[in-house]
Structure formats: structure tokens, C-alpha cells
Amino acid sequence: MQAHYDFIVIGSGPAGRRAAVQAAKLGKSVLVVDKGRRVGGVSVHTGTIPSKTLRETVLNLSGWRERGFYGRSYRVKKDIAARDLRDRLLITLNHEVEVLEQQFARNRVESLRATARFLDPQRIEVEMEAGERHELTAGKYLLAVGTRPYRPTNVPFDGKRIIDSDEILEIATLPRSLAVVGAGVIGVEYATIFSALDVPVTLIEPRTTMLDFVDREIVDDFIYDLRDRGVALRMGVPVQTIERADDHCLVRMVNGRAISTEMILYTAGRVGATDTLNLEAIGLDTDARGRVTVDRASFETSVPGIYAAGDVIGFPSLASTALEQGRIAALHAFGHPTATPDAEHFPYGIYAVPEISTVGLSEQDVIKQGIAYECGVARLRETSRGHIMGLTSGMMKMIVSLEDRRVLGVHIVGEGATELIHIGQAVINLKGTVDYFVQNTFNYPTLAEAYKIAALDAWNRMTR
Ligand SMILES: Cc1cc2nc3c(=O)[nH]c(=O)nc-3n(C[C@H](O)[C@H](O)[C@H](O)COP(=O)(O)OP(=O)(O)OC[C@H]3O[C@@H](n4cnc5c(N)ncnc54)[C@H](O)[C@@H]3O)c2cc1C
């Protein structure tokens, strides 16, 4: 470890990792400081990768994808235990960490396991696990410290029965019943993953709606699917208390209703992990949820030379966008601002069971903006690939401008949604029209054929 670096990155999640490698490729000396046991951040250790690995393992072991053909009681493995889920998780996470360590080594990015805090805008102090401290300086800094689960003090978390989304990865046994409090993306993902394991799940959301940034019709289809397979939805009533009894937990609602369950997963948002950074020393404020504000073109904070990227700057809080933000921040920091602005629309993937993915404007958006539009809809079961796969649910909705025929939005719920969405994303960002889908031939049989069906559905109505 040197005493001075061109660039010190605090946090080794997607934003930090991509920024560090980009700066190193520009010939800069780079140190990544992370307090975690291994590099990778929330993304590799408690967020994106573990939740997606868990999902994949559950779908494989439960035989979920085959149930359309063989019936709802079909299972590949009869008794699925928490250990089955953890085994695959460990293999995947080890692999991810190794790839990242190699990437750092190849690019001569140094990494240090320590907690960083600012002393002034040029100096930080790093504290190793054993308590050893060092002072370091850097020309530029990137805060990529991410977030951690929001844990209100009135929720009696115990790490076993009443847990947050970090702790769910470490449960020793699968619960006989699960209540998920908070129907945001993380809550919805875990609720549906456990429901696919045939664990009775209650999903509790104080608001009357969920996933408000997604097209309503897609959310309605998703909710129908959840109810159809027995997920209990308790929406529109706030939680009053969460209590732990001997062998069960209780969620009491303000309307007097109570839900008894073996385990509670509390997922009501996340807070920026900025409290240990001593940001007062550099005069940088955070909002009520610990997040910092940046100039969204350069990712520089109000303190010159100090950048921030990833979840710590708030929306959209995705690994995918964090990577890109980190790259742009590093380029800007070292005098190579990106020449082209970001593409207008990025996809959002919700890895629930079934998947949801969305890009561009929703029907609510176009109505609000007063745009004349038409919609085309395709059911995945209408495609031959869907028949072959035994799909019984899933839909795609395409929104088209009546003024210039441009595709304004694509919204998908169902198998393959998070992959399929990129076709729509390309056409939307390249300012393509519905005619692209009508005129082009697609591989057959594929789920992508749904684009053609949805486009023809809209086109037929537009030309009537
Ligand atoms: C359950 C879950 C599922 C998700 N699924 C998806 C998904 O499917 N797709 C997607 O795109 N995104 C997903 N996300 C979001 C994604 O994980 C985040 O957007 C991403 O991890 C943010 O990256 P980041 O660069 O901000 O840093 P993070 O990954 O948040 O990492 C921050 C790092 O900073 C370190 N750190 C914090 N403070 C200090 C300090 N003072 N000193 C040293 N180190 C410090 C931490 O130890 C941590 O390692 C999910 C998140 C969760 C929680």
C-alpha cells in the first residue's frame, strides 16, 4: 500500500469496481477500500447475485418451469432444504469474487480490506479489522459505499425469525410460512421465490398499489398470477407492530387483523451506508436516507474532486446502472468526459417468479404526457415456443405513438422477460417504429416472436 494514489475508491460494488478499472486503464494508480470480508459489495454478497442464484436454484430444484406441463405438484427434488440453496450460492459467489480479484490484479488495481473515513477533502483514514489505522491521500475519490437494509428500531430483528434481506441468505432452515413486509422489488422477489418452494407466503404492503413504476396492466397480470398460486396479499393497511412469540411471529395490522407466521422478512427500503464516512469533515450533506447528491452528468459531488456513484446516490439503485455511473465518474475525474450522453431509456428487471421487465414509457406515462397512443398485447402462450415450454402465463405489452409510429414502451411479465426486453430497448433507443417488428422475420419458435404478435396487434388497430 502506498501513502498516495491518483484515485481512491471506497466500496467494491459495481460502481466502485468499474470506476477503479476504468481509472487504471487510463494509467492511474488506484486503491479500492472495502470493509467487507471479500470484494464485490452488496451486489455480489447480499444483493443481486445471491438473490438471482437463489432464484435459479429454486426454479431448478422445484421444477417450477416444468409445472405448466406436469402439474403444480411436480417437483425435481422432493425435500429441498436451506443447505441445497446455500451450496450453489457459495459456488457462484466464490466464482464472482475470483473473477473480480483477477480483474483487479490484471489492471493493477490495489485493494484493501478496511473501513474508510474522511479527515478532510484530500485525506482519509483507513481502519483495518485488527484496529490498525493509516492515513492516505488521493487526487480524486469515489464514494461507492452503497446501501444497507433499513431497520426501524420498533421491529425486533433477531436474525433468525425476523430478518432483513441480508439475513435471509443465511437462514438455517426453510420456514413453514413466511410473511414479507414491503412489496418493493426486493420484497416481491423473495416472496415469489419462497412461494415457488411451496412455502405459504403473505405479502404485506401498506399502500394499495405495488411496483408503481411498472405499467399497471403488467402489475395486474402479475398480481393475478400471485393470487392464483396462493400468495396472500394484504395491501392498503399499515403494519402496527411486529412481535416474536415462542414458535411463531405476529404481524398486527392497524385494522386489528393479525398474521401469524413462522418467519418475517422485513424489506421496507434501504439507507445509504454513509454514516461511517465522516462526511462532515468534507462538508458533504446527506438526505434523510443517508444518500448524497451528485451532478448527474459527471457524478461529482458538491465537493470538487469527490465523486459518488451507485446506490449511495439513489434512483435507480441497480447494479446495471451503478457500473455505468462508475465508469463515467472515473472518465470525468481524469479529464475524459464521455462524449455521448447516456441512452434515454434503460431496462428495469424484477427477478420475481414470474419475471417482470420494462423499458420506456408505461401506459400511465403516455396518458399523463398527453401522447396519442395504441397498445399491442401478446400472450407468451400464443407463441410456439411458449407451447413447447408449457407456458400458461406471461404477456408482453407494446406502446406505440399514433403520431410517428415510434415504439414508446415495452413491458413484459413472464418467462425470459429480463432477456427479451433488450430487443425492445434497442428499438426504442434507436428511435424505431412498430414497422420494424412487423417487417422483420424472427427466429421461430422463440419467445421473441411475442414482439411480432404484439406489434401486429397494435398495427392492426392503428390501420383500421
Ligand atoms: C436483494 C437485492 C437484490 C437485487 N437485485 C438486483 C438485480 O437483480 N439487478 C440489479 O441491477 N440490481 C439489483 N440489486 C441492486 C444492486 O445490488 C445494487 O444496485 C448494487 O449493488 C449497488 O452497487 P454499488 O456500487 O452502489 O455498491 P454496493 O454493491 O452497495 O457495495 C458497497 C460496498 O461499499 C462498502 N463500504 C460501505 N461503507 C464503507 C466504508 N466506510 N469503508 C469501506 N467500505 C465501505 C461495503 O462493504 C460494500 O461492499 C439488488 C439489491 C438487493 C439488496
The ligand as an ORCA input file, in Angstrom:
! r2SCAN-3c Opt
* xyz 0 1
  C     -31.746     -8.350     -2.550
  C     -31.267     -7.450     -3.658
  C     -31.453     -7.820     -4.974
  C     -31.004     -7.007     -6.012
  N     -31.203     -7.396     -7.302
  C     -30.739     -6.637     -8.324
  C     -30.890     -7.051     -9.671
  O     -31.451     -8.101     -9.941
  N     -30.396     -6.279    -10.657
  C     -29.745     -5.102    -10.387
  O     -29.292     -4.426    -11.344
  N     -29.586     -4.672     -9.115
  C     -30.070     -5.408     -8.082
  N     -29.912     -5.001     -6.781
  C     -29.259     -3.720     -6.530
  C     -27.733     -3.843     -6.597
  O     -27.267     -4.833     -5.719
  C     -27.141     -2.507     -6.269
  O     -27.664     -1.563     -7.184
  C     -25.637     -2.508     -6.362
  O     -25.063     -3.455     -5.525
  C     -25.107     -1.128     -5.990
  O     -23.747     -1.107     -6.179
  P     -22.804     -0.035     -5.508
  O     -21.668      0.110     -6.447
  O     -23.560      1.158     -5.107
  O     -22.182     -0.732     -4.207
  P     -22.660     -1.956     -3.267
  O     -22.810     -3.195     -4.099
  O     -23.790     -1.492     -2.489
  O     -21.362     -2.119     -2.361
  C     -20.916     -1.112     -1.479
  C     -19.652     -1.566     -0.762
  O     -19.128     -0.469     -0.009
  C     -18.543     -0.980      1.177
  N     -18.480      0.111      2.176
  C     -19.509      0.820      2.706
  N     -19.038      1.757      3.554
  C     -17.689      1.631      3.574
  C     -16.629      2.311      4.258
  N     -16.864      3.344      5.076
  N     -15.357      1.901      4.042
  C     -15.088      0.871      3.218
  N     -16.061      0.193      2.532
  C     -17.318      0.569      2.704
  C     -19.479     -2.095      1.598
  O     -18.813     -3.023      2.420
  C     -19.877     -2.699      0.240
  O     -19.019     -3.775     -0.062
  C     -30.346     -5.789     -5.720
  C     -30.137     -5.420     -4.383
  C     -30.596     -6.230     -3.358
  C     -30.350     -5.813     -1.937
*
